[in-house]
Amino acid sequence: MKLSILIIDDDKHFATAMIDLLESEDHEVKHAKTFADGLAYLRREQMDAVLLDVDLPDIRPKKGVDVIPELRKIQQGITVIVMTAYPAVKDGVFAVKNGAYDYFSKTEAEDRILPMLERVAERAGFQRTIKSLQDHVQAKDPFVRIIGNAQNIRSAKEFARKAAQTDIPVLVLGETGTGKDLFANAIHQSSLRKNKPFVALNCSAIPAELIESELFGYVKGAFSGAVNEKRGLMEEAHTGTLFLDEIGDMPLLLQAKLLRVLETKTLTKLGATKPIPCDFRVIAATHHNLDEESKKGVFRMDLYHRLNGFRIMIPALRERSEDVEMLLQYFIAFFSAQYQKTIAGFDEVSKQALLRYQWLGNIREVRNTVERCVILCEGDTITSDLLPPDVFGSLLAEIERESTPSKKSPAKATAKTVSAKLPSKKKSR
């Protein structure tokens, strides 16, 4: 990957040699002879990396390791690599603590800089992908918040876009954690009702005896404790959209009352005698197979057919595994910003563990796993020891199965043995 690199060094001969070496690898290289010139250049141009000499005439008695924060103030995510003609261990340690990506002696430059920049290129590519994802999420199209390029998720989004242009009831089906609520919200935001209320109720999160009062509302004195009148969620959703999540868990008696509201477009509050107009678009979602449950009598068949005006099936994450890496990148960016950290990505072992994991909890499990890792991470890379035991243990078990003869007892796998089994990367020339 091509990088934009700024060299800040007053040694003309060394800088020229570095420029020739880096340009031979197709990197774009600029040169500043003083720290002040380097700062001025960074204020004008966005760069991927800075090669900073530790000893510059215009920062004495300070050293390059002391002024790294000034560079990062101008471009927060920039990679700073410190170089010196007179290496000292304490300077290297201080450079890294002060925010440098790495530190090397100029005498080792030819051997060390290209492999180092290969890792920087991976990091820069990762950050560019994250920015692209963030730009997509901030775009006007509500469906771009649904991350994924797999054919099955693209098809689901296309169906949802078409449904959004109508007032037809929509039934969103999929396993827990697949993002059914995101689809419901995107459909509403893309519809003619987008400027009207979007009201959601999770039917499995409220006790059965309370769902009716939540949906229909009640008048004062309707029952013991009803000291004031209450507007129900269906009344709140009037002219907008009502999203009934986990509709399969709604009690049968309430299903009949909901069906009547959908057919008559009126509702009667608990304790009231006069119906009131109620016009909303309904979107329902569930992980249950309502077709089977309606045949068994567990779910009302007439309500099922009323809700099933337009069915959208959300694929499980294991059915679109090519999207896992994109989701990992997105959630790293999201939680790094939330917890004010600068995390570039995963090391190779943890990345392989995450990509091979089954994700039975779907996107919700990815989100929770990445948030945990970001909270625990103290550097700029998430390592395998930060992964939940079941995620990393799944990779260890797979490596053991692949590497252990069937008649021998398995040798215990570790992060080192996993790393050794993973495909090696091509070295820079």
C-alpha positions, -999 to +999 in steps of 0.1 A: +000+000+000+013+035-009+020+058+020+025+095+023+056+101+044+072+132+058+109+131+068+119+158+093+157+157+093+185+183+089+209+157+076+206+162+038+226+131+028+206+108+050+173+123+040+182+119+003+191+083+007+158+077+026+138+094-001+154+073-028+147+041-008+111+049+000+102+062-035+116+030-049+088+013-029+062+037-045+057+057-013+051+095-017+079+112+003+082+149+014+112+164+033+114+192+059+148+203+072+135+218+105+108+209+130+090+242+124+089+234+086+075+199+094+047+214+116+038+239+088+037+211+063+014+189+085-010+219+089-013+219+050-012+183+041-026+150+055+002+124+059+003+088+070+036+088+088+064+111+100+101+100+102+114+123+129+151+129+137+157+129+174+182+158+172+170+189+153+186+223+156+154+243+161+141+222+191+172+221+213+177+216+242+146+193+236+148+162+215+125+147+189+110+123+216+098+154+235+079+170+207+059+140+194+027+153+211+030+185+191+028+165+158-001+144+170-020+175+180-020+186+144-029+152+130-042+130+158-039+095+142-005+101+124+022+075+129+055+089+142+087+070+139+118+084+156+153+079+142+187+089+155+224+086+147+232+080+184+208+054+198+200+052+235+177+027+251+161+053+274+153+075+244+136+046+226+115+038+257+106+074+262+097+078+225+072+050+226+057+062+259+054+097+243+033+083+214+059+071+188+051+040+168+088+029+168+124+040+172+155+030+153+191+038+146+200+054+113+227+028+108+200+002+107+176+022+085+180+002+053+172-031+071+145-019+095+125+009+078+108-011+050+094-039+073+083-012+097+065+007+070+048-025+059+032-027+093+024+011+092+007+005+058-016-021+073-025+003+100-031+032+076-053+010+054-072-001+085-078+036+095-088+046+060-114+017+060-127+029+094-130+065+081-149+052+050-173+033+073-178+064+094-185+085+064-211+059+052-228+059+086-231+097+085-246+097+050-282+105+044-292+070+033-305+053+065-296+018+051-259+025+051-260+020+089-265-017+081-229-028+076-222-055+050-214-063+014-224-100+012-250-107-014-276-119+011-275-088+032-275-066+001-306-084-011-323-080+023-315-042+022-329-040-014-362-057-003-364-033+027-359-002+005-388-013-018-410-020+012-402+014+027-418+032-003-452+017+006-474+015+037-476-023+036-470-041+070-435-056+071-424-088+089-386-089+097-374-124+105-339-134+117-320-148+147-314-128+178-287-102+173-289-099+135-300-063+135-338-065+130-343-033+148-318-015+125-339-027+095-371-015+111-356+019+118-342+023+083-375+014+067-392+040+088-366+067+080-369+059+043-407+061+042-432+089+038-437+087+075-401+095+084-409+128+100-436+112+122-430+091+154-411+058+154-424+039+185-408+005+195-419-022+219-401-053+227-428-078+234-405-102+252-391-076+276-424-067+293-445-090+315-476-103+296-500-086+321-484-051+313-482-052+275-518-044+270-517-012+291-484-002+274-499-007+239-535+006+244-531+030+273-558+035+299-582+061+313-582+073+349-598+047+372-595+019+347-580-003+374-565+000+408-536+023+406-547+041+374-547+075+390-541+094+358-549+088+321-520+072+301-514+074+263-505+040+249-477+033+224-502+028+196-516+062+202-481+076+204-473+060+170-504+077+153-494+088+118-460+072+123-446+037+126-451+011+154-423-015+156-432-046+175-400-065+182-403-102+192-439-103+182-438-141+185-438-136+223-471-116+224-499-133+244-526-149+222-554-128+238-535-096+230-529-108+195-567-107+188-569-072+201-540-060+180-555-076+149-587-056+155-568-023+157-550-031+124-583-039+107-603-010+120-576+016+125-591+025+158-583+016+194-601+017+227-581+024+258-585+003+289-615+015+309-628+036+280-659+030+259-653+052+229-627+042+202-602+068+189-586+069+154-553+052+152-533+052+119-498+038+120-476+016+098-467-016+116-433-034+114-430-066+133-399-087+140-392-121+155-367-149+157-396-174+158-409-193+128-444-178+127-455-199+098-450-231+119-463-215+151-495-203+134-501-239+121-497-252+156-520-226+170-493-210+191-496-177+171-528-165+155-528-173+118-550-143+108-526-119+126-496-137+109-511-131+075-519-095+084-483-088+095-468-108+066-475-082+040-438-080+031-414-105+046-377-097+049-353-125+061-321-112+078-292-137+073-272-149+103-237-136+105-223-171+098-241-170+065-222-138+055-188-144+071-171-121+046-187-092+065-171-100+099-139-081+093-158-050+082-180-052+113-149-056+135-133-025+120-165-005+124-169-013+161-132-007+168-137+028+154-169+033+172-157+022+206-122+038+203-140+071+198-164+064+227-136+055+251-111+081+237-085+056+226-065+052+194-066+015+185-054+005+150-067-030+149-059-066+159-027-086+158-027-116+134-035-142+160-065-124+174-077-114+140-077-150+128-095-161+160-122-135+154-126-143+117-129-181+123-153-178+153-189-189+146-206-158+161-238-176+172-248-143+189-245-126+155-237-088+153-247-082+189-219-106+200-194-089+177-203-056+192-200-068+228-167-086+221-150-056+204-162-032+232-147-055+258-114-056+239-112-019+234-118-013+271-090-037+281-066-026+254-038-003+267-018+000+234-028+006+198-033-031+189-057-057+203-038-089+212-051-124+217-049-123+255-077-096+254-102-119+236-130-136+255-119-172+264-146-188+242-134-168+211-097-176+215-104-211+228-123-218+196-092-210+175-070-231+198-093-261+194-093-257+157-055-255+155-052-286+177-076-306+155-056-296+124-022-303+138-027-334+160-026-369+146-058-388+155-041-415+176-020-392+197-031-371+226-034-334+215-006-310+224-018-279+242-020-250+218-009-215+227-008-181+211+027-189+198+017-222+183-014-205+167+009-178+153+032-204+138+003-222+121-011-190+105-001-181+069+031-161+068+031-126+052+051-117+022+082-098+032+091-064+018+119-065-007 
